Amino acid sequence: MDVNVDHYSVLGLPSGEEGAKLTEKDITKAYRSKARELHPDKRPDDPNAASNFQALSASYDILKDDKARKLFDDLLRVKRDHQRRQSQRELHRDGKRRKMVSDLERRERDAFSVDPAAKEREEEERIARRLKEEIARIRAMHARKEGPVVVPKAEAKKESGVELDQEKVLKVSWEKVGDDYSADRLRELFSEFGEVEDVVIKGNKKKGSALVVMATKQGAVATTGSVIGHLTNPLLVLPLKPAMPADFSSAPKSAEPDRINNLVGAGYQAFEDSVLEKLQKAAQKQKS
C-alpha cells in the first residue's frame, strides 16, 4: 500500500489535525456512505470501479485499526512539520534573496548618486558666487551714491548730448513723521524760489528724500538758506554740487562746500541728520 495515500481523503474526511480528532463512528459512517457511492454494482461502466472500491476498503481498514491509525496520524504530523520547516526555509531564502537584491540595488544607487563631499563643495561654490554678486551689487550701489546722481530728465538730456548742470540739483530730505511730502508738494514749495524742472522722490520707510532740479543756479542757491516745509517737519535742503564763486581767484575759499562735497556714505548721512536736527529745533523755536 502506498504510504503517500491520505486515507482520510479517500473516505472523504478532513485530514491532518482535524482528521486525528474524528471518532471511529465518524470514520465508519463516512466509509459506508462512500462505499454506496463507489460499489462496482453502482458503476458497471467504470473499468476502475473495482480498484477504487478496494482502495476505499484498504483505507477504512487502516483507520478503524487504532494502532495503524495512530501510526498514520504520526506520519501525517511528521509530513506537516516537514512542510512547515520547508516553507520557513523557503521564506528565509526568499528573505535573504530579497535582502541581497535590495543591497545590490542600494549599492547601484550609491554608485550613481552624488558624492556628499562633492555636493557640499558645489553648494559652497554656489553660495560663494552669490556672495560675490551681492558684494559687487553693494559696491555698485555705494559707487552710485558717491558719484554723480542723474535724474530721469538728466538722462534724457545726456542722450541728446546736453549734460545736466549738477549745481542746479538739490538733495532734499525729511523725517517720516507728521505730514509727508509728495512730488507735487515739493514742486509747489520750491517753485517759490524759481522754476522747477523735475522732482524725483526717493527715501525709505523711516526717512524721505528727493532730488529737485531747478531751472537756474540762482534758484538752487536761494533755497539752501531758507527753512522750507512744515514747521513740525522741515526739509533739509543741500546742493548736490555747491556752486563755485564767479571770481574764485580773489574771493576767500569757504571750507564748508568742500566739506559737504567730500562727505559720502555714512559721513554724509551723519552730517545730514545733524543739520536736520538743527532745523527741527529752529522750527520749534519759531513755532513757540
Phi, psi and chi 1 to 4 in degrees:
 res  aa     phi    psi   chi1   chi2   chi3   chi4
   1 MET       -  137.8 -178.2  177.4  -67.0      -
   2 ASP   -70.2  125.1 -169.0   -4.2      -      -
   3 VAL   -75.6  -12.4  -64.5      -      -      -
   4 ASN   -85.6   -3.1  -66.0  -39.2      -      -
   5 VAL   -75.6  133.6  175.0      -      -      -
   6 ASP   -92.5  103.2 -172.6  -16.3      -      -
   7 HIS   -67.3  -28.3  -57.9  -65.9      -      -
   8 TYR   -65.1  -42.7  -71.6  105.5      -      -
   9 SER   -67.0  -33.3  -62.1      -      -      -
  10 VAL   -60.8  -37.9  173.3      -      -      -
  11 LEU   -85.9    2.0  -88.8   65.8      -      -
  12 GLY    78.4   24.6      -      -      -      -
  13 LEU  -106.7  157.2  -66.1  170.4      -      -
  14 PRO   -68.0  145.9   24.1  -33.4      -      -
  15 SER  -105.2 -174.5 -175.6      -      -      -
  16 GLY    72.9 -146.9      -      -      -      -
  17 GLU   -62.1  -35.2  -63.8  179.4   -3.0      -
  18 GLU   -69.1  -37.8 -171.6  176.3   -7.3      -
  19 GLY   -66.5  -34.9      -      -      -      -
  20 ALA   -65.4  -19.9      -      -      -      -
  21 LYS   -88.6   -6.5  -63.4  177.8 -178.4  178.3
  22 LEU   -69.6  147.9  -65.2  172.6      -      -
  23 THR   -89.2  167.1   63.9      -      -      -
  24 GLU   -60.8  -36.4 -174.9  178.7  -10.7      -
  25 LYS   -62.9  -41.5 -175.1  178.3  179.7  179.1
  26 ASP   -62.8  -40.4  -65.8  -28.1      -      -
  27 ILE   -67.8  -43.9  -65.8  172.1      -      -
  28 THR   -63.0  -42.7  -59.0      -      -      -
  29 LYS   -62.0  -41.6 -177.6  178.9  178.5 -179.1
  30 ALA   -67.8  -39.6      -      -      -      -
  31 TYR   -61.9  -47.1  167.2   70.9      -      -
  32 ARG   -61.9  -39.9  -70.2  175.2  179.0  173.3
  33 SER   -65.7  -40.9  175.1      -      -      -
  34 LYS   -73.1  -33.2 -157.0   71.9  173.4  174.1
  35 ALA   -65.4  -40.8      -      -      -      -
  36 ARG   -62.0  -32.4  -73.1 -167.2  -64.3  -92.1
  37 GLU   -76.8  -39.0  178.4 -176.0  -13.6      -
  38 LEU  -101.7    4.5  -62.1  179.4      -      -
  39 HIS   -60.7  135.4 -162.8  -81.4      -      -
  40 PRO   -56.0  -29.6  -26.4   35.2      -      -
  41 ASP   -65.1  -26.8  -66.4  -18.4      -      -
  42 LYS   -85.6   -9.5  -63.2  -71.7 -174.6   71.1
  43 ARG  -132.5   64.1  -63.2  173.0  175.1  -92.6
  44 PRO   -64.7  -24.3   25.3  -34.1      -      -
  45 ASP   -94.6   -1.4  -62.2  -30.3      -      -
  46 ASP   -95.3  111.5 -174.1   -0.1      -      -
  47 PRO   -65.8  -21.3   23.6  -32.6      -      -
  48 ASN   -97.4    8.2  -61.9  -39.6      -      -
  49 ALA   -61.5  -43.7      -      -      -      -
  50 ALA   -66.2  -44.6      -      -      -      -
  51 SER   -67.3  -37.9   59.6      -      -      -
  52 ASN   -65.1  -38.8  -69.4  -22.4      -      -
  53 PHE   -68.3  -37.1 -171.9   79.0      -      -
  54 GLN   -65.2  -40.6  -70.7  175.5   -0.9      -
  55 ALA   -63.7  -38.1      -      -      -      -
  56 LEU   -62.9  -45.1  175.6   64.8      -      -
  57 SER   -64.6  -38.7  -60.4      -      -      -
  58 ALA   -65.7  -42.5      -      -      -      -
  59 SER   -64.1  -39.5  -64.4      -      -      -
  60 TYR   -64.9  -39.4  175.1   61.4      -      -
  61 ASP   -61.5  -37.3  -70.5  -20.4      -      -
  62 ILE   -70.9  -43.5  -68.3  174.3      -      -
  63 LEU   -74.9  -26.3  -65.6  180.0      -      -
  64 LYS   -85.1   -9.9   71.5  178.3 -178.9  177.9
  65 ASP   -91.7  122.4 -174.8  -88.2      -      -
  66 ASP   -60.8  -46.2  -67.1  -21.0      -      -
  67 LYS   -66.8  -45.2 -173.2  175.9 -179.2  179.7
  68 ALA   -65.0  -39.5      -      -      -      -
  69 ARG   -64.7  -39.9 -179.3 -175.9  176.8 -172.5
  70 LYS   -64.0  -42.0 -175.7  177.7 -176.9  -52.6
  71 LEU   -62.6  -39.6  -69.8  172.4      -      -
  72 PHE   -65.8  -41.9  178.5   66.5      -      -
  73 ASP   -62.2  -39.2  -71.5  -19.5      -      -
  74 ASP   -63.8  -39.5  -69.5  -18.7      -      -
  75 LEU   -63.3  -43.3  178.2   62.7      -      -
  76 LEU   -62.7  -38.9  -67.7 -179.9      -      -
  77 ARG   -64.8  -43.2  176.7  179.2   53.9   76.8
  78 VAL   -61.9  -41.5  170.8      -      -      -
  79 LYS   -63.3  -40.6  -72.9 -177.3  176.3 -178.8
  80 ARG   -64.0  -43.1  -72.1 -162.7  -56.2  -88.6
  81 ASP   -63.2  -40.5  -67.1  -17.6      -      -
  82 HIS   -63.1  -43.3  176.0   73.2      -      -
  83 GLN   -64.8  -37.9  -69.4  175.8   -7.3      -
  84 ARG   -65.2  -45.8 -172.1 -178.9  -61.0  113.3
  85 ARG   -64.5  -38.0  -74.5 -168.0  -62.4  -91.0
  86 GLN   -62.7  -41.7 -175.8   70.3   18.1      -
  87 SER   -64.9  -40.1  -62.1      -      -      -
  88 GLN   -65.0  -40.9  -69.7  174.6   -9.0      -
  89 ARG   -63.2  -40.2  -76.2 -165.8  -65.2  -91.2
  90 GLU   -65.1  -40.2  -70.0  177.3   -2.8      -
  91 LEU   -63.8  -39.7  -71.7  174.7      -      -
  92 HIS   -64.2  -43.4 -178.3   65.6      -      -
  93 ARG   -63.2  -41.3  -77.7 -161.3  -60.9  -91.0
  94 ASP   -62.5  -39.8  -69.7  -17.4      -      -
  95 GLY   -63.5  -43.2      -      -      -      -
  96 LYS   -65.8  -38.4  -70.0 -179.7   65.6  175.9
  97 ARG   -64.7  -43.3 -171.7  180.0  -63.6  109.0
  98 ARG   -64.0  -38.3  -74.3 -165.6  -64.8  -89.6
  99 LYS   -64.8  -41.9 -174.1  176.7 -175.8  -55.8
 100 MET   -61.6  -43.6  -69.8  174.6   60.8      -
 101 VAL   -63.1  -42.5  172.1      -      -      -
 102 SER   -63.0  -42.9  177.3      -      -      -
 103 ASP   -63.7  -40.2  -68.5  -17.6      -      -
 104 LEU   -63.2  -44.9  179.0   60.2      -      -
 105 GLU   -62.8  -39.6  -68.8  175.9  -11.0      -
 106 ARG   -63.9  -42.8  178.5  179.5   54.5   79.9
 107 ARG   -64.0  -36.7  -74.0 -165.5  -65.7  -91.5
 108 GLU   -65.2  -41.8  -70.3  177.8  -10.3      -
 109 ARG   -63.7  -42.6  -72.7 -165.1  -58.3  -91.0
 110 ASP   -63.1  -36.0  -67.3  -17.9      -      -
 111 ALA   -65.6  -34.6      -      -      -      -
 112 PHE   -97.8   -6.0  -69.8  100.2      -      -
 113 SER   -79.8  164.0   63.0      -      -      -
 114 VAL   -75.8  136.2 -179.8      -      -      -
 115 ASP   -63.0  127.3 -179.5   15.9      -      -
 116 PRO   -55.5  -40.7  -24.3   33.1      -      -
 117 ALA   -64.1  -41.6      -      -      -      -
 118 ALA   -65.9  -37.5      -      -      -      -
 119 LYS   -65.2  -39.3 -171.2  174.1 -177.7 -179.7
 120 GLU   -65.4  -41.7  -70.1  176.1   -0.5      -
 121 ARG   -62.6  -41.1  -72.4 -166.1  -60.9  -89.5
 122 GLU   -63.2  -41.6 -177.9 -179.7  -10.2      -
 123 GLU   -64.9  -41.3  179.3   70.6    8.4      -
 124 GLU   -61.9  -43.8 -178.4  179.5  -12.2      -
 125 GLU   -65.1  -38.4  -68.1  173.5   -2.1      -
 126 ARG   -63.6  -44.3 -176.0 -175.8   65.2   81.9
 127 ILE   -65.8  -39.6  -65.4  174.4      -      -
 128 ALA   -61.9  -40.5      -      -      -      -
 129 ARG   -62.7  -43.9  -75.1 -164.0  -58.7  -89.0
 130 ARG   -64.7  -38.4  -68.0 -170.3   59.9 -174.0
 131 LEU   -63.4  -42.4  179.3   58.6      -      -
 132 LYS   -61.2  -39.8  -71.1 -179.7 -178.8  178.3
 133 GLU   -63.3  -41.6  -67.9  172.9    0.2      -
 134 GLU   -66.2  -40.5  -72.9  -59.9  -52.9      -
 135 ILE   -62.0  -42.8  -68.3  174.1      -      -
 136 ALA   -63.0  -38.9      -      -      -      -
 137 ARG   -65.0  -43.1 -178.4 -174.1   63.5   80.1
 138 ILE   -65.1  -41.5  -67.9  172.4      -      -
 139 ARG   -62.9  -40.8  -73.8  178.0  177.2  173.0
 140 ALA   -64.8  -37.0      -      -      -      -
 141 MET   -65.1  -43.7 -179.7  179.8   65.1      -
 142 HIS   -66.6  -35.3  -75.8  -62.5      -      -
 143 ALA   -64.4  -38.1      -      -      -      -
 144 ARG   -66.1  -37.9  -73.2 -164.6  -61.2  -89.0
 145 LYS   -67.2  -38.9  -74.2 -176.7  178.0  179.5
 146 GLU   -79.8  -26.1  -64.9  172.1    4.4      -
 147 GLY   -89.3 -174.3      -      -      -      -
 148 PRO   -61.8  139.4  -18.1   29.5      -      -
 149 VAL  -100.0  128.0  178.7      -      -      -
 150 VAL  -114.7  123.8 -178.0      -      -      -
 151 VAL   -90.9  167.5  -64.5      -      -      -
 152 PRO   -52.3  -44.2  -29.4   34.9      -      -
 153 LYS   -68.4  -28.8  -77.7 -169.1  176.4 -179.5
 154 ALA   -65.9  -38.4      -      -      -      -
 155 GLU   -62.0  -39.7  -67.3  178.3   -3.1      -
 156 ALA   -64.8  -39.5      -      -      -      -
 157 LYS   -67.9  -37.3  -69.8 -177.2  177.1 -178.9
 158 LYS   -64.6  -39.1 -170.9  172.8 -177.5 -179.6
 159 GLU   -64.6  -30.7  -69.3  176.3   -2.3      -
 160 SER   -86.4   -0.6   62.5      -      -      -
 161 GLY    98.8    2.8      -      -      -      -
 162 VAL  -110.2  118.9 -179.8      -      -      -
 163 GLU   -79.4  145.0  -68.4  -71.4  -19.3      -
 164 LEU   -76.1  134.3  174.4   67.9      -      -
 165 ASP   -80.6  107.8 -170.9  -10.6      -      -
 166 GLN   -69.1  -15.4  -65.2 -173.3   14.0      -
 167 GLU   -70.9  -12.3  -66.5 -178.0    2.7      -
 168 LYS   -95.8    0.8  -62.8 -169.6  -64.0 -178.9
 169 VAL  -100.0  131.1 -178.3      -      -      -
 170 LEU  -112.8  139.4  -59.6  170.6      -      -
 171 LYS  -100.2  117.7 -172.1  176.4 -172.6  -59.0
 172 VAL  -115.5  136.1 -175.3      -      -      -
 173 SER  -141.6  158.0   59.7      -      -      -
 174 TRP  -159.8  161.8   64.3   91.7      -      -
 175 GLU   -82.9  145.9  -62.7  -68.4  -24.6      -
 176 LYS   -84.0   60.5  -74.5  -70.5 -172.6   74.4
 177 VAL  -131.4  148.3  -66.9      -      -      -
 178 GLY    65.3 -137.0      -      -      -      -
 179 ASP   -74.8  130.2  -64.0  -31.2      -      -
 180 ASP   -92.7  170.8 -159.9    0.6      -      -
 181 TYR  -119.2  132.3  -65.5   94.2      -      -
 182 SER  -102.3  172.2   63.4      -      -      -
 183 ALA   -63.6  -39.5      -      -      -      -
 184 ASP   -65.6  -40.1  -68.2  -21.5      -      -
 185 ARG   -65.9  -41.3  177.5   57.0  177.3  156.6
 186 LEU   -63.8  -42.0  -68.8  175.6      -      -
 187 ARG   -60.5  -39.4 -176.0 -177.1  -66.6  -85.1
 188 GLU   -65.5  -43.7  178.3 -176.5   -7.7      -
 189 LEU   -65.9  -45.2  -69.6  171.6      -      -
 190 PHE   -78.1  -15.5  -77.9   86.1      -      -
 191 SER   -67.2  -17.6  -65.2      -      -      -
 192 GLU   -67.5  -19.1  -62.4  178.0    4.2      -
 193 PHE  -106.9   -0.2  -57.7   91.8      -      -
 194 GLY   147.2  177.1      -      -      -      -
 195 GLU   -70.3  137.6 -178.8 -176.9   -6.2      -
 196 VAL  -105.2  124.3  177.9      -      -      -
 197 GLU   -84.1  -40.1  -71.5 -171.3  -10.5      -
 198 ASP  -159.6  153.1 -162.8    9.1      -      -
 199 VAL  -135.8  126.1  177.4      -      -      -
 200 VAL  -121.8  113.9  179.8      -      -      -
 201 ILE   -80.4  134.8  -65.9  -71.9      -      -
 202 LYS  -127.8 -139.0  -59.4  170.7   68.0  177.5
 203 GLY    90.7 -175.5      -      -      -      -
 204 ASN  -139.2 -163.4   51.2   43.4      -      -
 205 LYS   -68.2  -33.1  -67.1 -177.5  178.6  179.3
 206 LYS   -93.8  -28.4  -65.8 -176.2  179.0 -179.6
 207 LYS  -140.5  135.6 -168.3  169.7 -175.5  178.3
 208 GLY   -99.5  152.2      -      -      -      -
 209 SER  -153.2  159.2   64.7      -      -      -
 210 ALA  -157.8  160.9      -      -      -      -
 211 LEU  -113.8  127.1  -66.0  175.3      -      -
 212 VAL  -116.8  123.4  177.4      -      -      -
 213 VAL  -103.4  113.2 -176.8      -      -      -
 214 MET   -86.9  158.5  -57.8  -62.7  -68.9      -
 215 ALA   -76.0  -27.6      -      -      -      -
 216 THR  -131.9  159.7   62.9      -      -      -
 217 LYS   -68.3  -35.5  -63.8 -179.9 -177.5  179.4
 218 GLN   -61.5  -38.8  -67.7   76.7   11.2      -
 219 GLY   -65.5  -38.0      -      -      -      -
 220 ALA   -66.8  -41.8      -      -      -      -
 221 VAL   -66.6  -37.8  172.6      -      -      -
 222 ALA   -63.1  -31.7      -      -      -      -
 223 THR   -76.9  -26.5   59.9      -      -      -
 224 THR   -71.6  -16.8   56.5      -      -      -
 225 GLY  -103.1   13.1      -      -      -      -
 226 SER  -122.0  150.2  -54.9      -      -      -
 227 VAL   -86.9  115.8  176.7      -      -      -
 228 ILE  -115.8  142.3  -54.7  174.4      -      -
 229 GLY   103.9 -166.7      -      -      -      -
 230 HIS   -70.2  143.4  -50.8  -64.1      -      -
 231 LEU   -64.7  -30.5  -68.6  178.5      -      -
 232 THR   -78.4  -17.0   57.5      -      -      -
 233 ASN  -150.5   72.5 -169.2    9.9      -      -
 234 PRO   -69.0  162.0   26.9  -34.8      -      -
 235 LEU   -94.7  138.1  -63.3  171.0      -      -
 236 LEU   -95.0  117.8  171.9   60.6      -      -
 237 VAL  -116.5  122.2 -177.4      -      -      -
 238 LEU  -132.1  145.4  -64.3  172.9      -      -
 239 PRO   -72.6  140.6   26.8  -34.0      -      -
 240 LEU   -66.3  -37.9 -176.6   65.2      -      -
 241 LYS  -140.9  109.9 -178.7  178.9 -179.5 -178.5
 242 PRO   -55.8  138.9  -21.9   31.7      -      -
 243 ALA   -69.9  139.2      -      -      -      -
 244 MET   -86.1  141.8  -60.4  -61.7  -65.2      -
 245 PRO   -60.9  151.9  -19.0   30.5      -      -
 246 ALA   -63.2  -41.8      -      -      -      -
 247 ASP  -117.1   78.2 -174.6   10.6      -      -
 248 PHE   -78.6   -7.9   56.6   85.3      -      -
 249 SER   -76.4  -32.7   59.9      -      -      -
 250 SER  -100.1  -29.4   59.3      -      -      -
 251 ALA   -79.2  144.3      -      -      -      -
 252 PRO   -65.1  136.7   23.4  -33.5      -      -
 253 LYS   -83.9  127.5 -174.5  175.5 -178.7 -179.1
 254 SER   -85.1  138.2  173.7      -      -      -
 255 ALA   -81.0  -19.3      -      -      -      -
 256 GLU   -65.0  -47.2 -177.2   65.7   16.2      -
 257 PRO   -58.8  -41.3  -24.1   35.0      -      -
 258 ASP   -64.7  -38.5  -72.0  -19.3      -      -
 259 ARG   -64.9  -41.2 -174.0  172.8   73.6   86.3
 260 ILE   -66.9  -42.1  -64.8  174.7      -      -
 261 ASN   -68.8  -27.6 -161.9   37.6      -      -
 262 ASN   -89.3   -8.2  -68.7  -29.1      -      -
 263 LEU   -78.1  127.8  -72.9  173.0      -      -
 264 VAL  -138.6  162.3  -63.9      -      -      -
 265 GLY    60.4 -132.8      -      -      -      -
 266 ALA   -65.7  -34.1      -      -      -      -
 267 GLY   -63.6  -42.5      -      -      -      -
 268 TYR   -66.4  -38.0 -171.6   88.9      -      -
 269 GLN   -63.4  -43.5 -176.0   68.3   42.8      -
 270 ALA   -64.5  -42.0      -      -      -      -
 271 PHE   -62.8  -43.8  171.4   74.6      -      -
 272 GLU   -61.5  -42.1 -175.7  179.3  -71.1      -
 273 ASP   -65.6  -39.3  -68.7  -18.7      -      -
 274 SER   -67.4  -41.3   64.5      -      -      -
 275 VAL   -65.3  -40.6  175.3      -      -      -
 276 LEU   -63.4  -37.5 -174.9   60.2      -      -
 277 GLU   -65.2  -40.7 -177.5  179.3   -2.9      -
 278 LYS   -63.7  -40.1  -69.0  178.3 -177.4  178.4
 279 LEU   -63.0  -42.2  -76.5  174.0      -      -
 280 GLN   -63.7  -40.1  -70.9  176.5  -24.4      -
 281 LYS   -65.7  -41.4  -71.8 -178.3  179.3  178.5
 282 ALA   -63.1  -39.4      -      -      -      -
 283 ALA   -65.6  -37.9      -      -      -      -
 284 GLN   -66.6  -37.1  -70.2  175.7   -5.1      -
 285 LYS   -64.6  -42.0  -71.6 -177.9  180.0  178.9
 286 GLN   -63.7  -35.3  -68.2 -179.9    9.1      -
 287 LYS   -68.7  -37.3 -174.3  176.8 -179.8 -178.9
 288 SER   -79.3      -   59.7      -      -      -
